[in-house]
C-alpha cells in the first residue's frame, strides 16, 4: 500500500487506499462487466442456504420450493453440487421453504420473515427416511447477516407504522439509523429553505452532505437534480419497509456520497387489507416554547404558537384475481397551521420608533450625527420596523428585540397506487404511481405594515425566504421479473419522475418599490415585483427574501435491468442502467437588488446610514435566459456473492458509471478557465457543449468485502469500495453567468452611471439601472455560478471493519467506519480576490493612482488584465478532500415476547476543506483562494461527534387472558418510544467587516484572532462561549481562528406513544393512539450569535484628486485605518431555539385496520 495503516487513522488531508490487488480485481471485473447489459437496484432480499445430510455431507440436486405466503407465488430450484441454493430478488414479506430429495424426509420451514437487504441463511439438514414424512423447523433469525459486508440497516414495517413520528414523515426514521442524523436545521432539504418547502427529507449519513443521498423507490431513481433533493414521498401507509445502505454499497448502487435510501412499497395479497385513520394535533394540548424573555406590548407573555394539524387518509389492498392479480392504493391528506418557535430579531428602540412615526422631520434629523438630509426611501424602510416587544438588554443598549412566532400553513395531498400481476410461475410484472401536492405559506417575522397605500410585508430576515410555495412531484414505474430457469432470473424496469418546486417572495406581484419611491426596480413583470431587501447593521432585514422567486422543474427518465445467475457457490448479478435528466431552473440571486447599510462615523448601528440612504454596497443579479439543462447517467455493474467456504462469503463487485456535465438546449452555459482567465461559453469560440468541461470517464468503482462466520452466532465483516457522485448542486454550480446574466455590484462611491438618469447612484432613493446584457469577453460586475474548467466527478473511498454477535433474539454490532472524500466541490466566493492588503496600503495605492480605493482594489485583482470590469468570480472547483472516521455500535432485538428494540451510538469525527452545500459562503471561507486545501482544512460543517438513538415497541403483557368488558379494557395495549441525543454542531466566530481583504473585499465575513480556548463550563444563554477569546486582527491579515472551532448546544428529545387496540370484527381492529413528541419538554437551543461586530478606526488624511470624496473645511477626508474596535452586540448570546426543536406536542389518533 502507498500509505501505512497509521496514516489511515491519522487524519492526514490526502489519503488513499490503493494496491496492486485492487488493480487486478478492477481489471478482471471490468472484463466480465463489459459483456453485460442489464441492471437492478437492491430493494429486495435473498434466501440462501446449504442442504446437507446428518453427517454434514452436501446433498446435491435436492428440490427446493419457495412460496410467497401472501401471493402464493412459487419458485423452484435445485441445490448445486455443493448443496447450496439461492433465491434472489425477493420482495419483503413472509415465505416458506420446502426441500425434498429421494431417500430423505421432507424438510419444511413454514414461515421466514424477510426484509429488504436481508440475505437470510436457511440451511437444511436432511434425515434419512420417507419423503412423506415432513420435518418442520423454525426459521433462523435473519438479523445476523452472515453473507454481506455492506453497512445496511432496515427500517421495518413495525417501526414505520408504530413509532411516534411527527407529521408521519418516514424520513425521521431514516435519520435514526446508525451513522445518520437530521443535519443542520437550515439544510437545503430541511423544509426551511425555498428550494423544497415540504417536510424535511434531510439525512446526513457518515458526515456527508444531506443532498448527496441516492433516493430510490422500489429500486428506481427518485432524485431531484438541481439541489440534490428527493422526488416523491409516498405515504407511510404505502411503505412496507425502508432499506438504508451507508457504507460499502453493493455494486448495484452508486451516484452517491451519502446514504442509499430504498423505499419498498406495499403490494396487495390474496386477502383484503386496509386502513382508515385520522391524526390530530392542537396547541391546546401543547407546552409553551421557550420565549427568551419576550412579552406582548402590554407586558403579558407571548401567546402559545398556534397549531392546528389534521392528517387523515386510508388504504386498501387485495386481490383482483386470486393468486394472479393484486392491487394496493392509498390517500393521505395533511392540513397544518403551525406557529413557529419564537424568533427574535433586533428592531428600533421605542424612543426611535416614536420619533420616526411622529412625522416631525426635524426630530427625525436629530437621529443623525450630522443632522443631514433624510432619504425618503430610507425613511420609508425605517418605518417598516416594528415596535420592540422584548426587554432591553443592558449589554446591547442600541437596539431592542422583536420576538414573534410566524404562523405557517402547509397542506399536502398524497396518492399512491400499485398493481402486481403474476402472469405465470415465471413472469411477474408490477407498476406503481405516487403523486404529491404540497402548497404552503411562510409569513415574515415582522408584522404587515400599512404604508404608501399598501399592506407591506417587511420580512425580518432575507435568508429565511418567507413567502408562498407550491411543491408538486410525481413518480411512476414499471418492473418486470422473469424466472428464465431455476438459476437464472431477469429483471427490467422503467421509471419516470417529475418534480415542480416553486417558491415566491412575500410581496410577489405587488410593486412595493414603486410605491415607496425606489425607482428602476419593479419593471412590470412578476419576477421583479416586490420589496427590495435591505440589511442594516444591528437590525433585522427589511425586504423580500434573497434567491427567490424560484422555479425548478425536473424530469427524470430511467431504464434499468439485471440478470442474476446462481452457479454453484456463486450468485452473480450483472446489469446496467440509463438515466436521462432534464431540469429547468429560474432563479435570480438578487433579482430586485440588495442593499447594505453599515454603521457610519463610529455609529453603533446602521440606522443613520439607512435614514440618509447612504448605502455601503448594492448588488443585483438577473437571469436573462432561463436555462433548460440536460444530463445523461449511464452505468454498468457486476456483483458476485461468492460462498468461498461454508463460513466465508466474499462480496466482489465493480461498478462503472459516467455522470455527464450539464448541457443546455440553447447552449446557455458559462464556465471559467482560471489558467487563461476567461469565460467559456458553450458552443462559442471552439468551446464544447459542456462549456469547457469534460465528462469523467475513469469512474471505476470496485467493491470488495467479506463476511466470516467462525461460530454460528458470530460474524466478522469488512469491506472497501469507491462511489462516484456529482458535486455541482445548488445555484453556486448553475453555470449561469455572463452573457446570460445581468450583474450589477458596487460599493458606494464607485457605482457606474445609471443610463436612465445620467447619475451614478450614491443614495438609496436614486434606485438602480435596469438589467442589461453583459459581454462574456468583457463581463462587468460579479461572475457567479461558474465551474472551473477542470471540474470533475467527486468520489468517496469507503471502508469498514466490524463484528456482529447474536445472543438469543438480540444482535450486537460494533463497526469501524471510514470514508475519504476526493475531488470534492469547493465553492470559492471570490477566485479574483487580490492578495491581502491593509486599509492604509490600499489608500496609499489609490492616492498614487489618483482613483478611489475601490478602483485601486479592483486594479489588484489577479484577472484584471483579461476581465478588467469584473469584480468577484465565484466558482466551484473540485479539489476538496474529507476524512470521516467513526465507531458505530448498534443493538437490535427483533420482535420476541412482544418487545422490539433498536439502539445505536455513533462516535465520529469529520474533517474537510469544503463548505457544506447548505452553508455556501460562510465560515469566513476562501480569503486566500489558492490555499483552500490548507487554511480551510478543519472540522466539517457536519461534524457531529456523538449521536445516540433508541427505539422500542412493547406489547404490554397484562390482560391477555381477560374476557368481556375487563378484556376490552385490559388487553391490547402497546407502548412505543423514540429517543434522540446528539452533541452540538460546529460553528465559526465571524467578523461583520471584511477585515481580511479590507472593507472592499468580496470574501464577506472574516475570522478573527482567537486568543486561547473559548469553551466555557456550564451553560449560559447570555454568553455561551468566552467572547473575550476573540479579537479583531489588523486589516489585511488572516485571523488565527480555525474553521468550526466551537460547538453548539446538545440536542435531546424523547418521544413516546401508547396504543390501545379494540377488536371489531374477525381480524379488523380499531386502534386509539396518544403520542407525545418531546414528552419531557426539553428546550433545544440554536447555536449562539457568532458575529463579532467591529468597525475600523478612522484616519484623517488630505484629500486628493480622484478620491471620489468631498473634503471637510480643512481639505481633509476620512479613511478607514488598520485597527478595529468591537461594538456592543448580542455576540455570544443564544437568542433562538434549534430549527429541529419542538415544545411538547400531543397527538391523538384513531386508526381502523382490516
C-alpha positions, 0 to 999 in steps of 0.5 A: 500500500502507498500509505501505512495503516497509521496514516489511515487513522491519522487524519492526514488531508490526502489519503488513499487506499490503493494496491496492486490487488485492487488493480487486478480485481478492477481489471478482471471485473471490468472484463466480465462487466463489459459483456453485460447489459442489464441492471437492478437496484437492491430493494429486495432480499435473498434466501440462501442456504446449504442442504446437507445430510446428518453427517454434514455431507452436501446433498446435491440436486435436492428440490427446493420450493419457495412460496410467497405466503401472501401471493402464493407465488412459487419458485423452484430450484435445485441445490448445486453440487455443493448443496447450496441454493439461492433465491434472489430478488425477493420482495419483503414479506413472509415465505416458506421453504420446502426441500425434498430429495429421494431417500430423505424426509421432507424438510419444511420451514413454514414461515421466514420473515424477510426484509429488504437487504436481508440475505437470510441463511436457511440451511437444511439438514436432511434425515434419512427416511420417507419423503412423506414424512415432513420435518418442520423447523423454525426459521433462523433469525435473519438479523445476523447477516452472515453473507454481506459486508455492506453497512445496511440497516432496515427500517421495518414495517413495525417501526414505520407504522408504530413509532411516534413520528411527527407529521408521519414523515418516514424520513425521521426514521431514516435519520435514526439509523446508525451513522445518520442524523437530521443535519443542520436545521437550515439544510437545503432539504430541511423544509426551511429553505425555498428550494423544497418547502415540504417536510424535511427529507434531510439525512446526513449519513457518515458526515456527508452532505444531506443532498448527496443521498441516492433516493430510490423507490422500489429500486428506481431513481427518485432524485431531484437534480438541481439541489440534490433533493428527493422526488416523491414521498409516498405515504407511510401507509404505502411503505412496507419497509425502508432499506438504508445502505451507508457504507460499502454499497453493493455494486448495484448502487452508486451516484452517491456520497451519502446514504442509499435510501430504498423505499419498498412499497406495499403490494396487495395479497390474496386477502383484503387489507386496509386502513382508515385513520385520522391524526390530530394535533392542537396547541391546546394540548401543547407546552409553551416554547421557550420565549427568551424573555419576550412579552406582548406590548402590554407586558403579558407573555407571548401567546402559545404558537398556534397549531392546528394539524389534521392528517387523515387518509386510508388504504386498501389492498387485495386481490383482483384475481386470486393468486394472479392479480393484486392491487394496493392504493392509498390517500393521505391528506395533511392540513397544518397551521403551525406557529413557529418557535419564537424568533427574535430579531433586533428592531428600533428602540421605542424612543426611535420608533416614536420619533420616526412615526411622529412625522416631525422631520426635524426630530427625525434629523436629530437621529443623525450625527450630522443632522443631514438630509433624510432619504425618503426611501430610507425613511420609508424602510425605517418605518417598516420596523416594528415596535420592540416587544422584548426587554432591553438588554443592558449589554446591547443598549442600541437596539431592542428585540422583536420576538414573534412566532410566524404562523405557517400553513402547509397542506399536502395531498398524497396518492399512491397506487400499485398493481402486481400481476403474476402472469405465470410461475415465471413472469411477474410484472408490477407498476406503481404511481405516487403523486404529491401536492404540497402548497404552503405559506411562510409569513415574515417575522415582522408584522404587515405594515400599512404604508404608501397605500399598501399592506407591506410585508417587511420580512425580518430576515432575507435568508429565511425566504418567507413567502408562498410555495407550491411543491408538486412531484410525481413518480411512476414505474414499471418492473418486470421479473422473469424466472428464465430457469431455476438459476437464472432470473431477469429483471427490467424496469422503467421509471419516470419522475417529475418534480415542480418546486416553486417558491415566491417572495412575500410581496410577489406581484405587488410593486412595493418599490414603486410605491415607496419611491425606489425607482428602476426596480419593479419593471412590470413583470412578476419576477421583479415585483416586490420589496427590495431587501435591505440589511442594516447593521444591528437590525433585522432585514427589511425586504423580500427574501434573497434567491427567490422567486424560484422555479425548478422543474425536473424530469427524470427518465430511467431504464434499468435491468439485471440478470442474476445467475446462481452457479454453484457457490456463486450468485452473480448479478450483472446489469446496467442502467440509463438515466436521462435528466432534464431540469429547468431552473429560474432563479435570480440571486438578487433579482430586485437588488440588495442593499447594505447599510453599515454603521457610519462615523463610529455609529453603533448601528446602521440606522443613520446610514439607512435614514440618509440612504447612504448605502455601503454596497448594492448588488443585483443579479438577473437571469436573462435566459432561463436555462433548460439543462440536460444530463445523461447517467449511464452505468454498468455493474457486476456483483458476485456473492461468492460462498468461498467456504461454508463460513466465508462469503466474499462480496466482489463487485465493480461498478462503472458509471459516467455522470455527464456535465450539464448541457443546455438546449440553447447552449446557455452555459458559462464556465471559467478557465482560471489558467487563461482567465476567461469565460467559456461559453458553450458552443462559442469560440471552439468551446464544447457543449459542456462549456469547457468541461469534460465528462469523467470517464475513469469512474471505476468503482470496485467493491470488495468485502467479506463476511466470516462466520467462525461460530454460528452466532458470530460474524466478522465483516469488512469491506472497501469500495469507491462511489462516484457522485456529482458535486455541482448542486445548488445555484453556486454550480448553475453555470449561469453567468455572463452573457446570460446574466445581468450583474450589477455590484458596487460599493458606494462611491464607485457605482457606474452611471445609471443610463436612465438618469445620467447619475451614478447612484450614491443614495438609496432613493436614486434606485438602480439601472435596469438589467442589461446584457453583459459581454462574456469577453468583457463581463462587468460586475460579479461572475457567479455560478461558474465551474472551473474548467477542470471540474470533475466527478467527486468520489468517496473511498469507503471502508469498514471493519466490524463484528456482529454477535447474536445472543438469543433474539438480540444482535450486537454490532460494533463497526469501524467506519471510514470514508475519504472524500476526493475531488470534492466541490469547493465553492470559492466566493471570490477566485479574483480576490487580490492578495491581502492588503491593509486599509492604509496600503490600499489608500496609499495605492489609490492616492498614487493612482489618483482613483478611489480605493475601490478602483485601486482594489479592483486594479489588484485583482489577479484577472484584471488584465483579461476581465478588467470590469469584473469584480468577484468570480465565484466558482466551484472547483473540485479539489476538496478532500474529507476524512470521516472516521467513526465507531458505530455500535448498534443493538437490535432485538427483533420482535420476541415476547412482544418487545422490539428494540433498536439502539445505536451510538455513533462516535465520529469525527469529520474533517474537510476543506469544503463548505457544506452545500447548505452553508455556501459562503460562510465560515469566513471561507476562501480569503486566500483562494489558492490555499483552500486545501490548507487554511480551510482544512478543519472540522466539517460543517457536519461534524457531529461527534456523538449521536445516540438513538433508541427505539422500542415497541412493547406489547404490554403483557397484562390482560391477555387472558381477560374476557368481556368488558375487563378484556376490552379494557385490559388487553391490547395495549402497546407502548412505543418510544423514540429517543434522540441525543446528539452533541452540538454542531460546529460553528465559526466566530465571524467578523461583520467587516471584511477585515481580511481583504479590507472593507472592499473585499468580496470574501464577506465575513472574516475570522478573527484572532482567537486568543486561547480556548473559548469553551466555557463550563456550564451553560449560559444563554447570555454568553455561551462561549468566552467572547473575550477569546476573540479579537479583531486582527489588523486589516489585511491579515488572516485571523488565527481562528480555525474553521468550526472551532466551537460547538453548539448546544446538545440536542435531546428529545424523547418521544413516546406513544401508547396504543390501545387496540379494540377488536371489531370484527374477525381480524379488523381492529380499531386502534386509539393512539396518544403520542407525545413528541418531546414528552419531557419538554426539553428546550433545544437551543440554536447555536449562539450569535457568532458575529463579532461586530467591529468597525475600523478606526478612522484616519484623517488624511488630505484629500486628493484628486480622484478620491471620489470624496468631498473634503471637510473645511480643512481639505481633509477626508476620512479613511478607514485605518488598520485597527478595529474596535468591537461594538456592543452586540448580542455576540455570544448570546443564544437568542433562538431555539434549534430549527429541529426543536419542538415544545411538547406536542400531543397527538391523538389518533384513531386508526381502523385496520382490516 
